[in-house]
Amino acid sequence: MINIISKRYWFFLISALIIVPGIISLAVKQLNYNTDFKPGTSVTISFQPQVDENALRTAMTAAGYPDATIQLASTGTSSGNYFISLPEITIAQETTLISDLKTSLNSTPTASDFTTTSAAVASQTVRYAIIAVIVAAICIMIYISFAFRKMPRPFRWGVCAIIALLHDLLVVIGIFSILGWTLNVQVGALFITAVLTVAGYSVHDTIVVFDRIRENMLKGNLKDFEKTVDFSINETFVRSLNTSLTVIFVLFALFLIGGVTIHYFVLALLIGVITGTYSSICNASALLVVWENNEWRRFISWIPGVSKNKKQEVKTV
Amino acid sequence: MNRRENYLLLLVIILLVLALCIVFPVNNGILGHKDFKEGIDIKGGTYLLYQADLSQKPASETDAQAMSAVQSKIERRVNSAGTTEPIVQLQGSDRILVQLPGITDSSEAIQSIGAVGLLEFKEEQLDSSGNVVNDSSGNPVWIPATAAGTDGTQKELTGAYLLPNSYVETDSLGKPQVAFEFNSEGAKLMEEITTVLYNNGVNNRPLGIFLDSQFISSPRVDAVITNKGVIQGVTLSFARDMVNDLNSGSLDVPLTIIQQTDVNATLGADSLHKSLLAGLIGIACVAFFMIAYYRLPGLVATVALGIYAGIILAIFKLFNITLTLPGIAGFVISTGMAVDANVLIFERMKEELKRGLTMKMAVAEGFHRAWPSIWISNVSTLITCVILYWFGNTFGAFMVKGFAITLALGVIVSLFSSVTVTRTFLTQLVNNGMMKGLTLYGGKHD
């Protein structure tokens, strides 16, 4: 038997170590939005024969786009694919750009996947994406509280499941924020899709553990809540891993050899499923125990402003 | 109980045969469509998202009426342009999404959609001394002809005042011309404008006629015109198209493109093949894992997974659901999730066997006890699917919508396949005494 509950603060620490860098990155660098969320134009251009990245950069500046982001599409089939982000331009301007590049680089460019987004739609999409994630979290919380309505304090189950869920979303969003400025990975509508899917899937494993805790509580064999939780986690450990493994198999295959379009979409899902399994086993039920034991008070007493409580606690001890 | 299981088995087999008939049509597509419908991210094409300026809609219409009028006009136009399976959808309250599969020259498409049959009447711009202003190439500069309407405000004379009864006729020389008729407001404007241009026959000036900003003709005004007129100088086919456009009317509200994507077909096809291959490999891994870990029940789960895939593909075809790359990813991921329920059930069965239950009872208990977890977790995924669909629908993010639909379908069908189908098969196996040894089950003897 693995004692997960007794080591709960170690697991909280591990989670914090993963999440905190992500939050810092989010605060400093935000997310690297693509043209779904950011006004501008993106276009993929392939050159025949291939051209050097620096030569292309010079040519883009000469064509009047010194601010263009140029990226070699590494996952593409042919090595001459460049992914270029520009301020918002029209299709006519794009045609001019292509002919400019053709003359200046002496190579035939072919443009594909031209996407342009205006400022109005971009800001609105971001706002609604955030709303979508929040609404999803609230709905799931209410639903889980409802599903565990026969337990004492059903709301706790919903809240703990949602904290684990938000943990998973923070891990995914944080990692993509870091990927944004390190590898220039951009996020768009598909990323939101991945985040919401993680939200839906993240609670799967949590529910399996919760359901077992409920069953063991109803049986009443173990008087101690902490022991009941620990026992339940151990009982469901294998299935938590196996259910995730099956999903990880297909995601991993899609990640390694699937289409370019969904490469980072699948990566986001993969990270989400893995952290979802971790948080279900190590965090969600542990939070139930923390709440049951009222360990919150210890945290509150650590906050300098409420030192009064601490003194009282010392006295009673 | 036994009889019920037999009926269920029969139902499963019928469903499977039906699904296979749809997926592999032998009857030339009588059941459902012949091919899967591919989204523009796979097939290539143009995706345009328009923002309508509802502040400029005709006062007599509600927002919804104006939008649906615009939608049907765009639909008529893209359909007549011969695009295969174009999609014209309203997004939210003031946006229109146009998807044109297979259209790679978006500039032409934009032109034909953006300005549908906007007829304008213009006059030459005059400088302060009354001379015609010419542009750099020596052509006169045209400005919209305006006059005071019945309410006293200055209005531009456009096709908005036409009655929808324009027709093609031939003039005395047998040349085609377009006859049109104004409503009373238009007639008043036309009368005022032509009165000015006619100028009692002294230095009478031309009236420029433009369709979708394209110059058609500029007849010199020889008389004051009121409600009826003709447009000359057009070819027969042009005249026919023009009548079509005039009668379907100009767009009720101005549109601007807020998002545009041109997708190259080769990239899409490449991604499709790779994703399908990846999906197959992933599913094969799942099948291998399930059989290796759970033995006979694992094999049953794999068969159920096959039935699941068959039913899902049949639904895609039957309801002509557009396949997008994320949609295919959603389908592949849902196969991974479909066996989740089986893992839960089989693990529970193992537990029950360890407690000393008979195989038959263990199977029944396994399904019974695992059900609450399966149900609660799948409902939470369905909740997110609904929100994803709403999000995708509001923003015209067709890839998000595609994913939401396939994932939701996957969840619902997988509940059937991994619970009902697996239970039916397993019960049959147990009843026929084919699951006696625990080893068949992957159960340990501890």
Interface residues (C-beta under 8 A of the other chain):
Chain A: T35 D36 T44 T77 I91 A92 T95 T110 A111 S112 D113 F114 T115 T116 T117 S118 A120 V121 Q124 T125 Y128 A129 A132 V135 A136 C139 I140 Y143 I144 A147 A189 L190 I192 T193 L196 T197 A199 G200 Y201 V203 H204 I207 V208 D211 E215 E235 T236 V238 R239 N242 T243 L245 T246 V247 I248 F249 V250 L251 F252 A253 L254 L256 I257 G258 G259 V260 T261 I262 F265 V266 L269
Chain B: D41 L49 Q51 S106 S107 I110 T256 I257 I258 Q259 Q260 T261 D262 V263 N264 T266 L267 G268 D270 S271 L272 K274 S275 L277 A278 G279 I281 G282 I283 C285 V286 F289 M290 Y293 L325 P326 A329 V332 I333 T335 G336 M337 V339 D340 V343 L344 E347 E351 R369 P372 S373 I376 S377 V379 S380 T381 L382 I383 T384 C385 I387 L388 W390 F391 G392 T394 F395 A397 M399 V400 F403 A404 L407
